[in-house]
Amino acid sequence: MRGEVGKIFGETSAYEFEFVIFNPRDVRRGDYIKVWNDVEGWVVAYVTDIRAKSDMSGEDVIKGRNVDSEIYVGKAVVIGKRENGVLKAPRTPFVPGEKVFIAEEEIVSEVLGMSSDGAYLGLLGDTSIKVKLDVNSLVQKHVCILAKTGSGKSYTAGVIIEELIEKGVPLLIIDPHGEYASLKHPNDVRDEIEKMEEFGIKPKGYGNIRIYVPPGSPFADRADGIFYLDGRNLEAEEVIELGNITSPAAQALLYQVIRELEGDYTIDDIISKVEEIKNSSKPVLLGALIKIQKSGLFSDSPTPMHILLQKGRAVILDMRGVDPSYQDLIVARVCSELFEMRKREEIPPGMIVLEEAHNFIPERGYGKAVSTQVLRTIASEGRKFGLGLMVISQRPARVDKNVISQCNTQIILRLTNPNDINAIKKGVEGLTAEMVEDVKRLPPGNAIVVSPELERPVIVRVRVRKSRHGHAVEIFETKSGKSAKRGKKRDSGEKKSDGGLLKKIFGG
């Protein structure tokens, strides 16, 4: 056991205490310490704050006198001890003068309830303790990943996706920006490969991934297939969304036409019916309907939905370059049908990964989406049927609060926007005031994790990805010829840039 690093002083309780730190190099904010309790024995606590004090007066400072003495004081919140598998909190206060020690990693792991098996997210704080999250809990009880742009939300999602793929969990990844196709390839970034030894992993690509794109996608040549929707019996709300029909008169005409159609009908049937009617809104409605018809999204031979959620496979729905209203309808249709199929046990239990969730389940007052209702339903009822959600967003304030609150595992990276901070205060249980402050200052690659499997929220250094991260884009080249941001490797026939984008804009 390491030597003592401090002593308790002042007023104490069974829940928190302060202690004098002998050497500020030995104890840091975020460390786990242990203290002897006369009734319970060794108890683990968490250092929430460290302050420096001196006996200098204001006059001493003004006159530039040297500091004669200074002390460092730590504030700690008690976690407890584990006894017979159950976390037990002390019932008596700690005695002033009791020695404080840095807790061994084994006891910290035991007290926090760290699993020896599960989805490996990263390392606990500055320790080498692996943080693993229960896979069943992740999938059935939903996950949300929240962070400001550039703080690593998609990277962290990629880490969890890698773990779920390795565990054989069926995944559907709804990818508006084409960030996840790179999961097929091993990580080849030199700096990240060098860090892998610290996390105990090696580069790896995943071959059991299939990529589908909607018709008209500019990336169809790189996909494994084209995804078509069934065009029968489109609801009026869906047509209004797809055609961006804002005219109340045109909307009313559409509702009238759909009411008059009997049995199964297609977009062609709606167009034919509208053409028969004499109405001043007819041209507006026809223009919108023809736009939908020409999109090619709907087919008499739609893609079978069961291929989107299969055992031992991850499917990516790459929607880059697709109109946002079409993305919304695709998500609504896909999620609705998969949920119904799962209820009938026609597909295996699995998880839907939803990037840019604020576009598909917006909070009231931040827009509307056709997909909102079905996603709310999956968030509240999906766990009964084994269909999970992973909700990823850079704007927590704009995501439906009911959905966030339904996510039992919440992974929060750096956030600074006041509205987003307020949103996590309301939607995330167990966050203390100190942790809310931590959220504003988290360094890249660090996350606060709240999980029913853990006894308290913890700060995790997210591990390096085994596969390549697909979001890096080459913007310009430095004088040495190296990219400022690493992007795709050039094909052998592609010409090298002669100065990059900035030179082209501003000249030499």
Secondary structure, 3 states (H helix, E strand, C coil): CCCCCEEEECCCCCCEEEEEECCCCCCCCCCEEEEEECCCEEEEEEEEEEEEEECCCHHHHHCCCCCCCEEEEEEEEEEEEEECCEEECCCCCCCCCCEEEECCHHHHHHHHCCCCCCEEEEEECCCCCEEEECHHHHHHCCEEEECCCCCCHHHHHHHHHHHHHHCCCCEEEEECCCCCHHHHCECCCHHHHHHHHHHCCCCCCCCCEEEEECCCCCCHHHCCEECCEECCCCCHHHHHHHHCCCCHHHHHHHHHHHHHCCCCCCHHHHHHHHHHCCCCCHHHHHHHHHHHHHCCCEECCCCCHHHHCCCCCEEEEECCCCCHHHHHHHHHHHHHHHHHHHHCCCCCCEEEEECCHHHCCECCCCCCCCCHHHHHHHHHHHHHHCEEEEEEECCHHHECHHHHHHCCEEEECCCCCHHHHHHHHHHCCCCCHHHHHHHHHCCCCEEEEECCCCCCCEEEEECCCCECCCCCCCCCECCCCCECCCCCCCCCCCCCCCCHHHHHHHCC
